[in-house]
Amino acid sequence: MSTYFIGDVHSCAHELKALLNKIEFNRSKDSLYFTGDLIGRGPYPLETLNLIMPLCEDGIAFSVMGNHELFYLSVSEGILKDKPKAMITELLNAPNAKHIFNFLCSRPFLITSKHQHLALSHAGIYPKWDLNFAIKQASVLEECFASPLSRRLLLRNMYTDSVNSYNFDDSDLNHWRFSLNVFTRMRFCNLDLSLNYGYSSTTIEEALNLNLIPWYENIQPLKLIDNIPYLIIFGHWAALQGQCYKPNIKALDTGCLWGNKLSCYCYETQETISVPSEGHLASKSQPKFKNN
């Protein structure tokens, strides 16, 4: 019995199938956890979801909300216009479009395991939060998304760079916006640990020269009642190429969409397994695969 954490798939169904074959995935014994961004800009969105959704519905696989799922939901709700490069039109027109919407809308923002002492989110956990507070904020967001009225309100107002820190005296909407950004958009922080939403493809070395720090640099070991440090697993940040040398932090987006590779992490063996990308956006402007 093995537990695998799989980085951002981005509709790369062929690579996902190759990875599952390579790890000899056994649905009767193994579990899969996805870091979010199951879809977005890749070639086979419907094939990808038709593979993953039944596994999730059978309790074999689990996935958190990613920023590309949020864009899809916004388009589905009529809040944003579809973009050809997003590669979600197939999903919007699919025979099971309602099923797809309900599935993606119900993705959690944070998954934790007391038994395995780990936490999974798409972009990470805010460095000023402890794990209990992060769990609370994720639960608030999930309640928000369960209500069509509050979900649409947040989706209409989520794209803002002005809400970059958590203020307890702020409005509920700004609390939602900040938490949404933490779980799905966060990469760099300013020196005061406010979020900085730019520089997504900047190398760590370049960022330090700009007085920016990766969110995970200042995070304290996350613990719950048993006082054992948790492993934080995240995706979202292809430019890291899976290279994050902080203890108890595991980056898993290794840029499959950009022509690099799709990776997974086996919890039991602590091994990272990868398969090469078929190319996709390798010729486009892509993240800088460099870290320090």
Backbone torsions as a table, in degrees:
resi	resn	phi	psi	omega
1	MET	NA	124.3	-177.4
2	SER	-130.0	151.3	177.6
3	THR	-117.0	120.5	-176.7
4	TYR	-115.6	135.3	174.3
5	PHE	-109.0	122.3	-171.8
6	ILE	-111.4	131.9	-179.0
7	GLY	-70.7	-179.1	-173.4
8	ASP	-56.1	121.0	-176.2
9	VAL	-84.8	-38.1	178.0
10	HIS	50.6	46.2	175.7
11	SER	64.1	19.7	177.4
12	CYS	-89.4	72.4	-173.3
13	ALA	-63.5	-37.2	-177.3
14	HIS	-65.8	-42.8	178.0
15	GLU	-66.2	-36.6	177.9
16	LEU	-63.2	-44.2	177.9
17	LYS	-62.5	-40.1	178.4
18	ALA	-64.3	-39.2	179.5
19	LEU	-67.0	-42.8	178.6
20	LEU	-63.5	-35.7	175.7
21	ASN	-67.3	-40.4	-177.3
22	LYS	-65.4	-38.5	179.9
23	ILE	-85.6	-0.7	-178.1
24	GLU	54.6	51.3	-178.7
25	PHE	-57.6	129.6	179.7
26	ASN	-119.4	108.4	-174.1
27	ARG	-66.9	-15.7	178.5
28	SER	-84.2	-13.3	-177.2
29	LYS	-128.5	-31.3	-170.9
30	ASP	-98.0	161.1	175.9
31	SER	-125.8	146.9	178.9
32	LEU	-120.9	137.9	174.0
33	TYR	-127.1	126.8	-177.6
34	PHE	-105.9	142.4	-176.3
35	THR	-82.8	10.6	-178.8
36	GLY	91.7	178.8	-171.1
37	ASP	53.4	52.2	172.5
38	LEU	-63.3	-30.4	-176.9
39	ILE	-122.8	176.6	174.6
40	GLY	112.9	105.4	170.7
41	ARG	75.6	-10.8	178.7
42	GLY	-88.3	172.5	-166.9
43	PRO	-82.5	-23.1	-169.7
44	TYR	-130.0	65.3	-176.0
45	PRO	-64.6	-43.7	-176.9
46	LEU	-69.5	-42.1	177.4
47	GLU	-61.0	-39.5	179.3
48	THR	-62.5	-50.4	-177.3
49	LEU	-70.1	-35.0	177.7
50	ASN	-67.2	-19.4	173.7
51	LEU	-83.1	-43.3	-171.8
52	ILE	-83.4	-39.9	-174.1
53	MET	-56.9	-47.0	179.2
54	PRO	-61.6	-33.9	178.2
55	LEU	-65.7	-40.5	177.7
56	CYS	-67.6	-42.1	-178.5
57	GLU	-68.0	-23.8	176.3
58	ASP	-90.6	3.1	179.0
59	GLY	74.9	18.4	-179.7
60	ILE	-94.4	-32.6	-179.1
61	ALA	-126.1	158.7	-178.2
62	PHE	-143.2	146.9	-179.4
63	SER	-145.9	143.1	176.3
64	VAL	-96.6	165.2	179.0
65	MET	-71.9	135.3	174.9
66	GLY	-118.2	169.8	-178.5
67	ASN	-66.2	-29.1	178.3
68	HIS	-75.7	-30.1	170.6
69	GLU	-63.0	-40.0	179.2
70	LEU	-63.4	-39.6	177.6
71	PHE	-64.0	-44.9	177.7
72	TYR	-57.2	-45.7	-179.4
73	LEU	-62.5	-39.8	179.4
74	SER	-64.0	-40.1	177.3
75	VAL	-68.4	-43.0	179.9
76	SER	-60.8	-34.2	-179.9
77	GLU	-82.7	-1.6	-179.7
78	GLY	78.2	15.3	-178.1
79	ILE	-85.3	-40.0	177.2
80	LEU	-119.1	158.5	175.4
81	LYS	-87.7	145.6	176.7
82	ASP	-65.3	148.2	176.1
83	LYS	-121.2	132.5	-178.7
84	PRO	-53.6	-39.4	-176.7
85	LYS	-69.6	-17.3	178.7
86	ALA	-71.2	-24.5	176.4
87	MET	58.5	45.3	177.6
88	ILE	-116.9	-0.5	-177.7
89	THR	-57.7	-38.2	178.4
90	GLU	-58.7	-37.2	179.4
91	LEU	-71.6	-40.0	-179.3
92	LEU	-64.4	-30.6	-177.2
93	ASN	-102.3	5.6	-175.4
94	ALA	-69.5	150.0	176.4
95	PRO	-57.9	-31.2	179.7
96	ASN	-103.5	34.3	-175.8
97	ALA	-58.1	-40.0	-179.9
98	LYS	-65.4	-41.5	177.9
99	HIS	-61.7	-43.4	179.0
100	ILE	-62.1	-45.4	179.6
101	PHE	-59.7	-49.0	-178.1
102	ASN	-62.8	-37.6	179.1
103	PHE	-64.7	-51.5	-176.9
104	LEU	-68.5	-33.9	180.0
105	CYS	-66.1	-25.9	-175.9
106	SER	-95.2	9.2	179.4
107	ARG	-68.6	134.8	176.8
108	PRO	-72.5	159.6	177.9
109	PHE	-92.4	-17.5	-178.9
110	LEU	-150.8	134.7	173.3
111	ILE	-120.9	130.3	177.8
112	THR	-126.7	154.5	176.8
113	SER	-134.2	114.4	176.2
114	LYS	-69.0	-33.2	-179.2
115	HIS	-67.1	-43.9	-177.2
116	GLN	-95.7	-5.3	179.3
117	HIS	54.3	59.6	178.4
118	LEU	-145.5	158.7	177.2
119	ALA	-135.2	135.0	-177.5
120	LEU	-123.4	125.6	168.8
121	SER	-144.8	164.9	-174.6
122	HIS	-64.6	-52.0	-173.5
123	ALA	-104.1	-21.3	-179.6
124	GLY	134.6	-162.2	179.7
125	ILE	-130.0	133.2	-175.9
126	TYR	-58.8	132.0	-173.4
127	PRO	-65.0	-17.0	177.4
128	LYS	-89.4	-5.8	-178.0
129	TRP	-95.9	144.4	165.4
130	ASP	-89.3	172.6	-172.2
131	LEU	-66.4	-37.6	179.0
132	ASN	-61.8	-40.0	179.4
133	PHE	-69.7	-38.0	177.2
134	ALA	-62.0	-42.6	177.8
135	ILE	-60.9	-42.0	179.2
136	LYS	-62.7	-45.3	-178.3
137	GLN	-66.2	-37.9	176.7
138	ALA	-64.1	-40.7	179.0
139	SER	-63.4	-39.9	177.8
140	VAL	-61.8	-43.6	178.5
141	LEU	-63.4	-40.8	-178.8
142	GLU	-66.5	-35.8	173.8
143	GLU	-65.3	-39.6	177.6
144	CYS	-60.1	-44.2	-177.6
145	PHE	-73.9	-18.7	177.7
146	ALA	-74.6	-18.9	179.2
147	SER	-103.0	119.2	-180.0
148	PRO	-54.7	-37.8	-177.6
149	LEU	-66.0	-51.3	-178.8
150	SER	-70.9	-34.0	178.3
151	ARG	-61.8	-46.9	-179.2
152	ARG	-66.3	-36.7	176.7
153	LEU	-59.9	-45.9	-179.3
154	LEU	-69.2	-43.5	179.9
155	LEU	-61.6	-35.1	178.6
156	ARG	-69.1	-23.3	-172.4
157	ASN	-120.4	13.5	-171.9
158	MET	-78.7	-28.9	-175.1
159	TYR	-84.4	86.2	177.0
160	THR	-145.6	141.0	175.7
161	ASP	-100.3	0.0	-174.8
162	SER	-79.3	-25.9	179.5
163	VAL	-93.5	91.4	-173.4
164	ASN	-117.8	8.1	175.2
165	SER	-150.4	161.4	-176.8
166	TYR	-95.7	118.0	179.2
167	ASN	-114.3	117.5	-176.9
168	PHE	-62.1	-23.2	-179.6
169	ASP	-89.5	1.6	-176.5
170	ASP	-77.1	172.8	179.3
171	SER	-73.9	161.6	176.0
172	ASP	-58.3	-41.0	-178.7
173	LEU	-60.8	-42.7	179.5
174	ASN	-69.9	-32.9	173.0
175	HIS	-61.9	-44.6	178.5
176	TRP	-61.9	-45.4	-177.0
177	ARG	-62.2	-43.5	-179.6
178	PHE	-65.4	-47.4	-179.2
179	SER	-62.2	-39.5	176.9
180	LEU	-60.0	-43.1	178.7
181	ASN	-65.6	-38.3	178.0
182	VAL	-61.2	-50.0	-172.6
183	PHE	-77.6	-20.6	-173.4
184	THR	-127.1	-14.6	-175.1
185	ARG	-124.1	-21.0	-168.6
186	MET	-59.8	134.9	169.0
187	ARG	-136.0	-72.4	-177.7
188	PHE	-99.2	152.0	169.9
189	CYS	-117.2	152.8	167.8
190	ASN	-74.1	174.1	-176.3
191	LEU	-63.0	-25.6	177.2
192	ASP	-86.4	7.8	179.7
193	LEU	70.8	13.5	166.5
194	SER	-72.5	151.2	-176.9
195	LEU	-73.7	141.1	172.9
196	ASN	-117.8	119.4	-170.4
197	TYR	-91.8	0.5	179.6
198	GLY	-94.2	-173.2	169.8
199	TYR	61.2	39.6	-175.9
200	SER	-64.7	-27.7	-178.8
201	SER	-105.9	10.4	-179.0
202	THR	-73.4	139.8	175.6
203	THR	-72.7	160.7	179.8
204	ILE	-60.4	-40.9	179.8
205	GLU	-61.4	-45.4	177.9
206	GLU	-63.0	-39.8	-178.4
207	ALA	-64.1	-42.4	179.6
208	LEU	-60.6	-35.4	176.6
209	ASN	-68.4	-18.9	177.9
210	LEU	-99.4	11.8	-177.6
211	ASN	61.3	36.5	174.9
212	LEU	-113.3	147.5	178.9
213	ILE	-132.1	142.8	174.5
214	PRO	-59.7	144.8	-176.5
215	TRP	-55.2	-32.1	-173.5
216	TYR	-81.3	-8.6	-177.5
217	GLU	-66.4	-34.8	-175.0
218	ASN	-108.5	9.5	-178.3
219	ILE	-77.0	140.4	176.9
220	GLN	-86.9	152.7	177.9
221	PRO	-54.7	126.3	-177.5
222	LEU	-83.7	129.2	-177.5
223	LYS	-135.9	153.1	171.3
224	LEU	-114.9	-152.0	-170.9
225	ILE	-58.3	-37.3	-174.8
226	ASP	-79.4	-3.9	173.2
227	ASN	66.6	23.0	177.0
228	ILE	-100.4	129.5	-179.8
229	PRO	-58.9	139.0	178.8
230	TYR	-92.1	147.3	169.9
231	LEU	-84.6	127.5	176.4
232	ILE	-101.8	123.6	179.3
233	ILE	-113.8	131.8	-179.3
234	PHE	-145.5	165.1	176.6
235	GLY	-121.0	-130.5	167.0
236	HIS	73.0	-34.9	-166.4
237	TRP	-109.5	81.0	-175.0
238	ALA	-62.9	-31.5	-177.2
239	ALA	-64.0	-20.2	176.5
240	LEU	-73.0	-21.5	-178.5
241	GLN	55.5	32.5	179.3
242	GLY	76.2	6.8	-176.9
243	GLN	-98.5	106.2	176.8
244	CYS	-143.3	116.5	-168.9
245	TYR	-100.8	14.5	175.5
246	LYS	-78.2	138.0	175.3
247	PRO	-59.6	141.4	176.4
248	ASN	64.5	21.8	173.9
249	ILE	-126.5	128.7	-179.1
250	LYS	-128.0	115.8	176.7
251	ALA	-94.0	134.0	-173.0
252	LEU	-126.0	-3.4	175.0
253	ASP	-82.2	105.8	-178.4
254	THR	-108.2	25.8	167.8
255	GLY	71.3	37.8	178.1
256	CYS	-57.7	-42.3	-179.0
257	LEU	-58.6	-31.5	-173.6
258	TRP	-95.9	13.6	176.2
259	GLY	93.5	11.9	-178.2
260	ASN	-96.3	-93.1	-179.3
261	LYS	-160.6	161.0	172.8
262	LEU	-106.5	130.7	-172.4
263	SER	-126.3	154.5	171.0
264	CYS	-137.5	159.5	-178.9
265	TYR	-121.4	125.5	177.3
266	CYS	-90.4	117.9	-176.4
267	TYR	-62.4	-41.5	-174.0
268	GLU	-70.6	-39.6	-177.2
269	THR	-99.2	-11.0	-176.2
270	GLN	59.6	28.7	180.0
271	GLU	-99.8	140.5	172.6
272	THR	-101.6	126.3	-177.7
273	ILE	-118.3	138.7	-176.3
274	SER	-136.6	157.2	169.5
275	VAL	-129.5	149.0	-178.5
276	PRO	-71.6	151.5	176.0
277	SER	-75.4	154.8	174.0
278	GLU	-81.2	-3.5	176.3
279	GLY	119.3	-71.0	176.5
280	HIS	52.7	-104.5	-175.2
281	LEU	-96.0	23.3	-176.1
282	ALA	-60.2	-28.7	-179.1
283	SER	-86.8	-7.0	-179.1
284	LYS	-87.4	173.7	173.1
285	SER	-63.5	123.4	-171.2
286	GLN	-131.6	165.1	176.7
287	PRO	-58.7	152.3	178.0
288	LYS	-83.6	113.5	-178.1
289	PHE	-82.9	79.4	179.2
290	LYS	-151.6	138.7	178.9
291	ASN	-143.5	164.3	179.4
292	ASN	-134.5	NA	NA
